[in-house]
Amino acid sequence: MASIWRYILAGLGLAALLVGIVAAVYLTLPQSAPGPDVSRSKKTTNGLFVASFEPERGVVGQGELQSWLLTLKTAAGAPVEGAAITVSGGMPQHDHGLPTSPQATDYLGQGRYRIDGVKFTMSGWWQMHFDISAAAGSDSVVFNVVL
């Protein structure tokens, strides 16, 4: 009977040792970095405007030309009218730009601008840069898109 208890205690000791090793390995693994901020509304770099975007069809797609709606408001919440908008972007991890040259094509009222020619050719992390010049001044905003 005593030898059975020795085997049981040895087994429990070995199990505790294995659990300790697994815990030590897990706790020393590098923690994954959080992904990029993929919010669709944010303040511009200098805080002059609040910008938000939405794909005209509601979903950011891959491999097709899309139109986006960019909404600009002042920090006080008033629509930004008559803004000049320049669009650029690309994949920061691949160090290449967009495959197209998106442009602001229409002012739709209430601070909304149509951006035509947006295209993402592959999955991954993309950035869209908007340089904005309006009566309140010039500012920029970057949106992250992960496909």
C-alpha positions as a Markdown table, in Angstrom:
| # | Residue | x | y | z |
|---|---|---|---|---|
| 1 | Met | 0.0 | 0.0 | 0.0 |
| 2 | Ala | 2.9 | 2.4 | 0.8 |
| 3 | Ser | 4.3 | 1.9 | -2.7 |
| 4 | Ile | 1.0 | 3.0 | -4.4 |
| 5 | Trp | 1.1 | 6.2 | -2.4 |
| 6 | Arg | 4.7 | 6.8 | -3.5 |
| 7 | Tyr | 3.6 | 6.5 | -7.1 |
| 8 | Ile | 0.6 | 8.8 | -6.6 |
| 9 | Leu | 2.8 | 11.5 | -4.9 |
| 10 | Ala | 5.5 | 11.2 | -7.5 |
| 11 | Gly | 2.8 | 11.6 | -10.3 |
| 12 | Leu | 1.4 | 14.6 | -8.5 |
| 13 | Gly | 4.8 | 16.1 | -8.1 |
| 14 | Leu | 5.6 | 15.6 | -11.8 |
| 15 | Ala | 2.3 | 17.1 | -12.8 |
| 16 | Ala | 3.0 | 20.2 | -10.6 |
| 17 | Leu | 6.4 | 20.5 | -12.2 |
| 18 | Leu | 5.0 | 20.4 | -15.7 |
| 19 | Val | 2.3 | 23.0 | -14.8 |
| 20 | Gly | 5.0 | 25.2 | -13.4 |
| 21 | Ile | 7.2 | 24.9 | -16.6 |
| 22 | Val | 4.2 | 25.6 | -18.9 |
| 23 | Ala | 3.2 | 28.7 | -16.8 |
| 24 | Ala | 6.8 | 30.0 | -16.8 |
| 25 | Val | 7.0 | 29.6 | -20.6 |
| 26 | Tyr | 3.6 | 31.3 | -21.1 |
| 27 | Leu | 4.5 | 34.2 | -18.8 |
| 28 | Thr | 7.8 | 34.9 | -20.6 |
| 29 | Leu | 6.4 | 34.9 | -24.1 |
| 30 | Pro | 6.2 | 38.4 | -25.7 |
| 31 | Gln | 2.7 | 39.8 | -25.6 |
| 32 | Ser | 1.2 | 40.6 | -29.0 |
| 33 | Ala | 1.1 | 44.3 | -29.7 |
| 34 | Pro | -2.4 | 45.8 | -30.1 |
| 35 | Gly | -3.5 | 46.3 | -33.7 |
| 36 | Pro | -3.8 | 49.7 | -35.3 |
| 37 | Asp | -6.6 | 52.0 | -34.3 |
| 38 | Val | -9.4 | 51.3 | -36.8 |
| 39 | Ser | -11.9 | 53.8 | -35.7 |
| 40 | Arg | -13.9 | 55.5 | -38.4 |
| 41 | Ser | -14.2 | 58.9 | -36.7 |
| 42 | Lys | -11.4 | 60.9 | -35.1 |
| 43 | Lys | -10.0 | 64.4 | -34.5 |
| 44 | Thr | -7.5 | 65.6 | -37.1 |
| 45 | Thr | -3.8 | 65.8 | -36.1 |
| 46 | Asn | -4.0 | 69.4 | -34.9 |
| 47 | Gly | -7.6 | 69.2 | -33.6 |
| 48 | Leu | -9.1 | 71.6 | -36.1 |
| 49 | Phe | -11.6 | 69.2 | -37.4 |
| 50 | Val | -13.4 | 65.9 | -36.6 |
| 51 | Ala | -13.3 | 63.6 | -39.6 |
| 52 | Ser | -15.2 | 60.4 | -40.2 |
| 53 | Phe | -15.6 | 58.1 | -43.1 |
| 54 | Glu | -17.8 | 55.3 | -44.3 |
| 55 | Pro | -17.8 | 53.3 | -47.5 |
| 56 | Glu | -20.7 | 54.4 | -49.7 |
| 57 | Arg | -21.9 | 50.8 | -49.9 |
| 58 | Gly | -21.3 | 50.3 | -46.1 |
| 59 | Val | -18.5 | 47.7 | -46.4 |
| 60 | Val | -14.8 | 48.2 | -47.1 |
| 61 | Gly | -14.1 | 45.8 | -49.9 |
| 62 | Gln | -11.1 | 44.3 | -51.5 |
| 63 | Gly | -10.3 | 44.3 | -55.2 |
| 64 | Glu | -13.0 | 46.8 | -56.4 |
| 65 | Leu | -13.2 | 50.5 | -56.9 |
| 66 | Gln | -15.1 | 52.1 | -54.1 |
| 67 | Ser | -16.5 | 55.5 | -53.1 |
| 68 | Trp | -16.2 | 56.7 | -49.6 |
| 69 | Leu | -18.1 | 59.5 | -47.8 |
| 70 | Leu | -15.8 | 61.7 | -45.7 |
| 71 | Thr | -17.6 | 63.9 | -43.2 |
| 72 | Leu | -15.8 | 66.9 | -41.8 |
| 73 | Lys | -17.0 | 69.0 | -38.9 |
| 74 | Thr | -15.3 | 71.7 | -37.0 |
| 75 | Ala | -14.2 | 71.0 | -33.4 |
| 76 | Ala | -17.4 | 72.8 | -32.3 |
| 77 | Gly | -19.5 | 70.4 | -34.5 |
| 78 | Ala | -20.4 | 72.7 | -37.5 |
| 79 | Pro | -20.1 | 71.2 | -41.0 |
| 80 | Val | -17.0 | 72.1 | -42.9 |
| 81 | Glu | -17.9 | 73.6 | -46.2 |
| 82 | Gly | -15.7 | 74.3 | -49.2 |
| 83 | Ala | -12.8 | 72.2 | -48.1 |
| 84 | Ala | -9.9 | 71.2 | -50.4 |
| 85 | Ile | -9.1 | 67.6 | -49.7 |
| 86 | Thr | -6.0 | 65.6 | -50.9 |
| 87 | Val | -6.0 | 61.8 | -50.5 |
| 88 | Ser | -3.1 | 59.5 | -50.4 |
| 89 | Gly | -2.3 | 56.2 | -48.5 |
| 90 | Gly | -0.8 | 52.8 | -48.8 |
| 91 | Met | 0.4 | 49.8 | -46.8 |
| 92 | Pro | 2.9 | 50.9 | -44.2 |
| 93 | Gln | 4.2 | 47.3 | -43.6 |
| 94 | His | 4.8 | 46.8 | -47.3 |
| 95 | Asp | 6.1 | 50.3 | -48.0 |
| 96 | His | 3.9 | 50.9 | -51.0 |
| 97 | Gly | 1.1 | 53.3 | -51.9 |
| 98 | Leu | -2.4 | 52.9 | -53.1 |
| 99 | Pro | -2.9 | 51.3 | -56.5 |
| 100 | Thr | -5.2 | 54.2 | -57.5 |
| 101 | Ser | -5.3 | 57.9 | -57.0 |
| 102 | Pro | -8.5 | 58.6 | -54.9 |
| 103 | Gln | -9.9 | 62.1 | -55.2 |
| 104 | Ala | -12.6 | 64.2 | -53.5 |
| 105 | Thr | -15.1 | 64.5 | -56.4 |
| 106 | Asp | -18.3 | 66.0 | -54.9 |
| 107 | Tyr | -19.4 | 68.1 | -52.0 |
| 108 | Leu | -22.7 | 66.6 | -50.8 |
| 109 | Gly | -23.7 | 69.2 | -48.2 |
| 110 | Gln | -23.6 | 69.0 | -44.4 |
| 111 | Gly | -19.8 | 68.6 | -44.4 |
| 112 | Arg | -19.9 | 65.4 | -46.5 |
| 113 | Tyr | -17.5 | 64.8 | -49.4 |
| 114 | Arg | -17.5 | 61.9 | -51.9 |
| 115 | Ile | -14.1 | 60.3 | -52.3 |
| 116 | Asp | -13.9 | 58.3 | -55.5 |
| 117 | Gly | -11.3 | 55.8 | -56.7 |
| 118 | Val | -10.5 | 54.0 | -53.4 |
| 119 | Lys | -9.2 | 50.5 | -54.0 |
| 120 | Phe | -7.4 | 47.9 | -51.8 |
| 121 | Thr | -5.8 | 45.1 | -53.8 |
| 122 | Met | -4.9 | 42.8 | -51.0 |
| 123 | Ser | -5.6 | 41.9 | -47.4 |
| 124 | Gly | -3.7 | 43.5 | -44.6 |
| 125 | Trp | -3.2 | 46.9 | -42.9 |
| 126 | Trp | -3.9 | 50.0 | -45.1 |
| 127 | Gln | -3.8 | 53.7 | -44.3 |
| 128 | Met | -5.8 | 56.5 | -45.8 |
| 129 | His | -4.3 | 60.0 | -45.4 |
| 130 | Phe | -6.5 | 63.0 | -45.9 |
| 131 | Asp | -5.0 | 66.5 | -46.1 |
| 132 | Ile | -7.7 | 69.1 | -45.5 |
| 133 | Ser | -7.6 | 72.8 | -46.1 |
| 134 | Ala | -10.6 | 74.9 | -45.2 |
| 135 | Ala | -11.5 | 78.3 | -43.8 |
| 136 | Ala | -10.5 | 77.2 | -40.3 |
| 137 | Gly | -7.0 | 76.2 | -41.5 |
| 138 | Ser | -5.1 | 73.2 | -42.7 |
| 139 | Asp | -4.9 | 69.8 | -41.0 |
| 140 | Ser | -4.7 | 66.1 | -41.7 |
| 141 | Val | -6.0 | 62.8 | -40.5 |
| 142 | Val | -5.0 | 59.2 | -41.1 |
| 143 | Phe | -7.4 | 56.3 | -41.0 |
| 144 | Asn | -6.3 | 52.7 | -40.6 |
| 145 | Val | -8.2 | 50.0 | -42.5 |
| 146 | Val | -7.5 | 46.3 | -41.9 |
| 147 | Leu | -8.8 | 43.8 | -44.4 |
